[in-house]
Each structure stands twice: as C-alpha cells, then as structure tokens.
Amino acid sequence: MKSTGRLTGSICLAAVLALGLTGCGDKSPLDPGNPVSLTVWHYYNGSQQVAFDALVEEFNDTVGREKGIYVQSYSQGSVSDLETAVRESISEKVGSAEMPDIFSSYADTAYEVEQVGALANLSDYLDKEELEKYVDSYIEEGCIAADGTLRIFPTAKSTEIMMINRTDWEPFAAATGASLEELKTIEGVTAAAQAYYEWTDSQTPDIPGDGRAFYGRDAVANYFIIGMQQLGVEIFMVENGQVTLNLPKQELYRLWENYYVPMVRGYFGAYGSFRSDDVKTGDLLAYTGSTSSAMYFPGQVELDDSSYAIEYIVMPAPVFEGGARYAVQQGAGMVVSKSDEKHEYASVEFLKWFTEAENNLRFGCVSGYLPVRKEANSAEKLDQVIAEQQLEVAPKTYDCLTTIFKEMDSLTLYTNKSFENGSAARKVLEYNLADKAAQDRTDVAEMLKQGKSLEEAAGPYVTEAAFEEWYQAFCEALNAAVNK
C-alpha cells in the first residue's frame, strides 16, 4: 500500500524507537492466579456486536485465561452516544460511569482525550517487530501524541466503495449505451446520472420534469477531503496540531459542479438516513458509501404498492478524472485509558489478539471492516480463514472486501491529521453544501411543478455567480469552525 503523502507509518515508527519506547517484551506484569479485569466500550450493534462479543468470550476462555486477563464488553449505542459517555466520564459528571480501560474512538475524539492526558502511550507496549505487522498508514493515524508516539490501536478499518442496483442498471444501460467503465470517474457518474434522469423523464412524455435520480453518496465530508486530495490539494494542512485551511477556488468548483449541480438538477439524490435506504425505496440506483455499509444494500426494491428482487454490483469508489487514486481511510480504532502498567499491558495484549489476522478477518466477515494487519489484506487469506473456520459470509460483504483487496496496491488510503476543532470543521464539510443542495432542490422541484423547464428552474442556481456566493460563505463557515 502506498503512503498517504503525509508522515509515513515508518517515520512514526522511527519516532517511537528514537524515544526508546521499544515495548515490554516478555516482562509481563500479569498474574494468571490473580486476573486483571478490563472493561471495553464500543458502538457495535446487531451482528457486529454479536461477532465482537463472541471473540471477547473466546479470548477470555483461551489467551485471557492463560495470561490472567478477563474482558467485559459493553455497547454504548451509537458513535455519538459513546463519545458523550467518554466525555462525561473524563469530566466526572455526576452519574457518569467510570472510564473504561479500552474504548472505540475516531481520531478527532481520541485527540481531544489525549489533550487532557487521559490516554495511555501504547508505544510502551509494542516493539518494532509488532508495529511493522500493521498497515503503515493505520499506525500513522494513531500517532496523535505531540511526541509522535502511538495512542490509537488500529482494530478495524474501512474505505468507500460504489454499489449499484444491477437489476435496474441493465435496462438503462441497454437503452442508452451507458457503461460501467464510465462510472470509474466522478465526472462519468455525473454524466450517467444526467442520462438516467433524461431517460426516465422520457418514459412519461405527458409529465415533463419527472426524471429520477441515479446516484447519491454517504459522508459528504469524505467527498471534500478525498476529492480535494485526488486533485492534489490537502484541505486540512496540519503541523504540530495547528491547522491551515487550503481552499483553492478552482478545485472546489470541480467538487461543486459534480455534487451540488447534479443534486439541484435532480440527477443525484439524498432522501433517507443513508443512501442504501434510497436504493431500497427505488429512489436511487447507485451510491458511494463505506465498505461496512455493504450488508445494508437491499435485496429488493420496495415501492408503495409492490416490490421486486434486485441484484448488485460492487465497484471501487469513483475518482476525479485525471486525479490521483486516493480513497478514504476511516473506521474507529481502540484507545487505552491511562491507568497502571498492569491494566495498560493487559489491554494491549487483548488488542493484539483481536487484530491477529484470523480473528480480525472473522470480525470483518460479519462487519464489512477491513483487517488491519498487512498479511490479512488479501482475498487468499480471507478464503483461507473462511475455509478453516467454516464461516458463512454474506456474498455482498465478501464481494465488497475482495473488491478492495484487489485495489489495495493501486490505492493510497488517506485520512487527515487530527487538530483542535477537527470535528466542527468536518461538520461544515458534511452539511454546508449538502444542506444547501437539498433546500435548493426543493425550490427547483416546486418550480418544475409550476410548469417551468429544468433549465428555467435550475438555471439561476448553477451559475458562476451562484458558485462564488457559496464559495465565500463556505470559506467563512470553515474558518469560523476551526477558530471557534
């Protein structure tokens, strides 16, 4: 896998070793006759929680029993629920639970907790050989301490893929000549979406302007961060915890014309909580979302008065035409609360076991998450684990994982460095343009009902002057977020 264009994992590792933090080796502070009890908080639910809990139970019955470690895991609900629980514990809010020994955390939240000195230095418990087993960029993402040492243990990662309703794609492609090849670029997706809107509109000539949306995307913030990276721009330039915004107008215009414009014109859409919901209701044919969303891609389209089964296609997420092949690196890792050597050591022992190739792939087969060790990121290793463990894996999840494994060597996974107010800045990326597009599309749809053509209705919203107005407001909102 390529580096992310920032400090590489090897540089992070070099910083760890330069500080003399070479791991504890075999000097275990544990006593099997007096086991240490660990509490883990996470946000897994449903089948993901079942899979995680099963692995915890297996650990307790095997390695945990042998070494003197007993793990108890608790789901805190959603990611936001977990973050709230952690913040309340740190601030010792009345009624809050005691800080867990381990908890799931995205980089921005971990950075916030690190700033108050509440995270253990994991570099104390991992030597060079152990660190080199993990994907370099995953280790790099976890090196959020001021001295470059490790605070976030990579446990399960994801990136983005494109999923398509094959059943409804094929008649459209046959009628218009559209091809899957053009969906490899973001501009190609926009063109295909326009063709789909016009094709569906033409099927009801007595009702003009009722074309249907083709495509949508989850995580608009990823579109900004990764889209700009593909175009050679790091939107958040972070050094020593300080961020500099990089917002060149030309590149942002390309993002605007390939998200906002097709949204306003009705070529793209966003209706339910997630775009997989929109595929289920027949409102979209395709979307870009997390690899872990594959399990939610529907098996049928459910209309108001009927339903029908659909098949699917999995493709790599589209890239800007002429752009570098960057893809998002996302997914929470695990952090260890600062406590004492025994609890910290035991926590790392559990996390090392959980991320062993076989165990991590067993979790990934259910969750759709990518394994974090280098040796585990291959279809061959996945097939081996499935055969040896006699696992039943959903075809969508299997196809999603193997699609990414095939692309790994040509992709550069990227996530921006953490910085103060990073969560607030990401919210601007997530909602600023998306909310404007949704509101303006509502206005355009109303004008269509009044008999105006699409060009008449959408025209005023997609001019260069309209872009300039949005661009200024966007820059102001992002500056306000990072400087609040």
N, C-alpha and C positions, 0 to 999 in steps of 0.2 A: 504494500500500500504506500502511496506517496505521502510526503509530509503535507501539512496544511498551509505552508507558506509563512507560518509564524515560527516561534521556537519549536524545534522538533522534540519528540519524546526523548531522543538520545541526549539532547542538550539538557533537558530536565533531569534525566538520569545522571548526567555528569555533575550537575549542581548538587544532587543528592550525595553523590560519592565524594565530591570535593569537601563537603561539610563533615565527612567522616561518618555518615549515617549508613552503615553497611549491613544493618539488620541484626537480629538477635541470635541467628544461627540456631544451635541446639540447646541453648541455655534457657530452657523453659521454666517459667516461674509457677507452673501449674502443678497441682497435686491431685491425681485421679481419685485418691481417697477422700478428698475434700473439694468436690466440683465447684466451679465458679458458674453462677447463673447469669445469662445475658438476655437482655430484652431488645427486640428488633421492632421498629415501627416502619411500616411501608404503606403504600397506597394501592396495592394489588387487590383486585376484586374478582369474583366469579372464578373462572377456570384458572386464571393466573394465580389467584390466592391459593386455590386447591393445590396447584403444582408447587408453589413455593413452600407451603406448609408440609407437603409430602417430603420434600427434600430436607427441610428442617428436622422432621421426625427421623428420617434416615440418618442424618448426621448425628443426632442425639444417641441413636442406637448403635452407632459404629465408632467413628472417629471421636465424637464427643465423649462417649463413654470411656474410650481408651485414654484420652488426654485429660479428662476431667472438666468438660465444658457442657453446659446444658443451655440450649437456646429456646426462648419463647418468642413467638412472632405475633404481632397484632396489626391488623389493617386499621388505618385511621380514616378510611373512606376515600376521598378524592385527594389529589395533589395539594389543593388549596387547604383542605382540612388538616392534612399532615403538616403543612408549613405553619398553619395557625397554632397547632398543638406544640410544635417545636418552639415557636416564638414565646408562647405563654409559659412554657417550662423554663426557658432561659431567663425570662423576666420574673420568674417565681410568682406569677399571677395567682391570686387566691383561687383554690380549687383545681389548679393545673396539676398534671401528673409529673412525676419525677422524670428528668431527662433519661431517655433510653440509652443503652450502651451503643446501639447502632441505629441509624435511620436512613431511609432513602432521601436523596437530595439532588436537586438540579444545581448546576454550578452557581447560579446567582444567589440562591438561598444559602448554599454552603459558604460562599464568600462572605455573606452577611454574618453568619455564625462565626466564621473564622476571625472576623474583625473584633469580636468581643472575647477572643481567646478560648473558645469553648470546644475546639476540635483537636483531636489527638494527631500527632505527627506520625503518619503511617510509614514514613521512610525509616523510622527507628526499628521497624519490624520486617522490612523487606530488603533482601540483599540484591546485588546487581543481577545475578542469575534469575532470580524470581521476577524482577521487574521486566526483564527482557522477554519474558514469555507472553507479555500482553502487547496488544496493538499499540504502537508508539503514540499515536495521536490520542488514544484513550487515557494513557498515563499522563500525557502532557496536559490534557484538560483538567486533570485532578491536581496539578501542581499550582495551587492558587495561593499558597503562603508567600509572604514577602521575600523569603529566602529561597523560593523555588522548590521547596520540599512538598511531598505528596499529602494531600488532605482528603481527596475523594477517591475511593477504591472503585474502579470500573467493575460493574457486575452484569449489566445487560444494556446493550445499545440498540439504536435503530437509526434508519435513514428514511428517505422517502422513495416511494415507487408510484407508478401510474397503474390504475386498474380500470378496465374497460368492460362494459356490458357487450360481450361478443354477439349475443343473440340479436340485439338491435343495431349494432355496428354493421353487421354484414349486409343487410339490405340497403343501408345508406351508402356503403362503400360500392356495392354493385351498381347502384343507380347513378352515382356521381363520380366514380373513379377515385374516391379518396383512398389513401393507403396508410397502413400503419407506419410506414417509413417516415411520412411527414410529421408524425406525432413525436418524433425524436427531438424536435426543436420546439421551443416555446412559440416562435412565430408560426410554425407549422400547425400547432394546436389552435392558435387563434384563427388561422385561415380555415382549418377544418371546421371549427365551431361556427364561423360565418356561413360556410357552405351548408352545414347541417341546419342552421336556423332558416336559411333560404329554402332548402329542400322541404323541410316540414311546413313552412309557410305556404309553399306552392301546392301542397296537398289539399288545402282548403281555400281555393281561389275566391270564394264568396265571403271569406273572413280575412281581410288583409291584416298583416301585422301580428299574426298569432304563431309565429315561428317559435321553436322550443330551444332552450339552452342545451349545449352539448357538454360543457366541462365546468368543473369547479375545483377549488383547492382548499384543503385544511391548512391552518398555520400560515397566514399571510405574512407574518414576520419572517418565516423561513424564505419566502419568496423574495423579500427585500434583501436579507442578509446573503443568501446563496446566489440570488440573481445578480447582485452587485459584484460579488466575488467572481462569478463567471465572466463578468465584463471587466475584470481587472481592478476592482475597487473594494477596499476593505472599509465598510461603512462605519464600524467602530474600531478606531485605531487606539489600542490600549498599551500604555507603557507605565510600569511601576504603579499600577492601579488607577492611573489617570487616563481618561478617555478624550480623544479628539474626534469630532464628527467629520466624516468625509462624505459630502453630499453634492457631487458634481451633477449639474443640470442635465447634461446630455444622456448620461446613463440612466438617471431617474426618469427621463422622458421615455426611454425604451420600456421601463417597468410599467409606467403609467399607461402607455398605449397597448400593452399586452396584458393588462389586468383591468384597469378602470374602464377603458374604452369598450372592450367586449362585454363587460358587466353592464354598462349603461345601455348598450345596444341590444342586450338580451342574448348574446352568444354564450356568455358564461352565466352561472347562477350560484346562489347560496341561499338555501331555504330552511332546512332542518338544522339540528345542532351540529351534525357532521355531514360531509358530502356523501358518505356511504348511505345515509338516510335518504338523500336526494336521489340516489340511484334506485333505492328500494321503491320510492314513490313514482319512479319513471320521469322525474324532472331533470335528470342528467344521465348521460351515457358514460361519462368518464370523470375521474378525479385524480388528483395527486394528494397522497396522504402518507402517513407513517407506515413502515413495514408492519408495525404491530396492529394496524387497522385492518389488515387483510382478512382476519377472522370475521370481521363485521360486514364484509362485502356480501350483499344479499344473494340468496339463491333463487329469488323470484322478484318480479316487479308486482307491486300491489296497487292496483288502481281503485277508484271509488266503487266500481261495480264488477270488477273482475281481477284476475291475477294470472301470471304465466311465469314459467321457469325460465331462468337465463343462465348462460354460461359466461365465463370470464376470460380476460386476457390480462396477464401481468407484464408490464414493461418498466424499464428504468425511467425515472422521472425525466421529463424533457429539460434540455439545456438551451440557453440562448444561442442563436445561430452565430457561429464563429467564436463562441465563448469557450473558456476552459471548462473541463469536466469536473466541476465541484459539485458535491452533494452534501446535504446537511448531516452532521453528526449530532445525535441527540439521544436522550434517554438518561434518566437519573442513575447516579451511582449510589454507593453507600458510604456514609461517613461515620466515624467513631468518636463518641464524646470523650473529651479529655477527662481522665479519672486516675487510675493507678495502673501500674505495669501489668498486673495480673489480668484485669478486665480488658485493657487495650490489646495485650498479646492474644488473649483468647478470642477477641473479636476478629482480629486479623486471621487467626487460624481458621475460623469459620468461613470468612470471606474467601480465603484461598481455596478451601474445599469446594465452596459453592461455585467458584469460577473454574474449577478443573474442567477440561474440555467435555467429558461425558456428562457431567452434572449440568453444566451451563447449556449444552445443547438440548438436554432433556427439558429444561425450562423454556428454551427458545422454541421447541417444537409445539408448545402449548401457547406461548405468549406472542410469538412472532418477533421476539427480540433477537438481535444478533449476538453471538458469543463474543467474549472479549479477549480470549487468548488467540494468538496467531495460528496455532495448529488447528483450531476448531473452525476456522473460517473457510471451509471447503465443502462442496457437495459430497465428496468422498467420505469425509469424516462424519458428516451428517448421516449418510446412508449406513455407515458402519454402526453408529450409535443406535439408529432405528432398528437395525437387524439384531444387534446384541441385546438390546433392552426390550425387543418386541413391542415397540411403541406404535400406537395408532396416531398418525399425524394427518390433520385436515389437509386435503390437497391444496387449498388456497394458501395456507401457511407454508407448506413445503415449496410450492412454486415461487412464492414470494422470497423465501430465504435463498433458494438456489439461484434465482434471477440476480440477486445482489452478489452472491458469492462469485458468479461468473464475471461480474463487472468490477470486482474489487481492485484488480490490478490497474485498471484504467481510470478509476475514480480517485479524487482527492477529497477525503472527508474533512469537513471544516465546522468548527464552532468558534464563535468569538470569545475572547478572553473576558473574564468577569471584571466588573467595575462597579463602584458605588452608583446606585440608582439604575443599575442594569435592567432590573425588572420593569421599572417605569418606562425606560426607553423602549423596551421590547413591546410594551403595550401600545405605544404610539405606532410602531410598525404594524402591529396586529390589527388595530382598529381604525386608525386615522383615515386611510384610503378606503378600506373595506366599508366602513360606515357611510362615508360619502357616496360611494358607488351604489350602495343599497338604497339610500334615500333618493339619489338622482334617478335611479332606475324606476323607482315608484312614480316619480313625476313624469318620466318618459312614457311609462305604461299608461298613465292616465291620459296623456295627450294622444296616444295611439287609439284609445277607446273613443276619443272625440273626433276621430277620422283623419288625423294627421298621418303623414307617411313617416317611416322610421327616420329618414334623413331630416325631415322637418322637426320631428320630436327630439331626436338626439343631437342634432347639429350643434346647437348652442353650447352643449356640454363638452364637446370634444375638440374645441378649437385650441390653438396655441395660447390664446389669452386665458382660456379656462385652465390650461395646464399651469401657466405662470401663477395664477391666483392660488391654485392648490399647492404648488411648489413652495411659495413663500409661507403659506400657513403651515405646511408640513415641517419646514425647517424651523420655524418658530416653536412649534409644539415639541419637536425633538430636543431642541436646545433647552426649553423650559424643563423638560423631563430630566435631563442629565444634570441640570444645575439647580434643581429644587432644594 
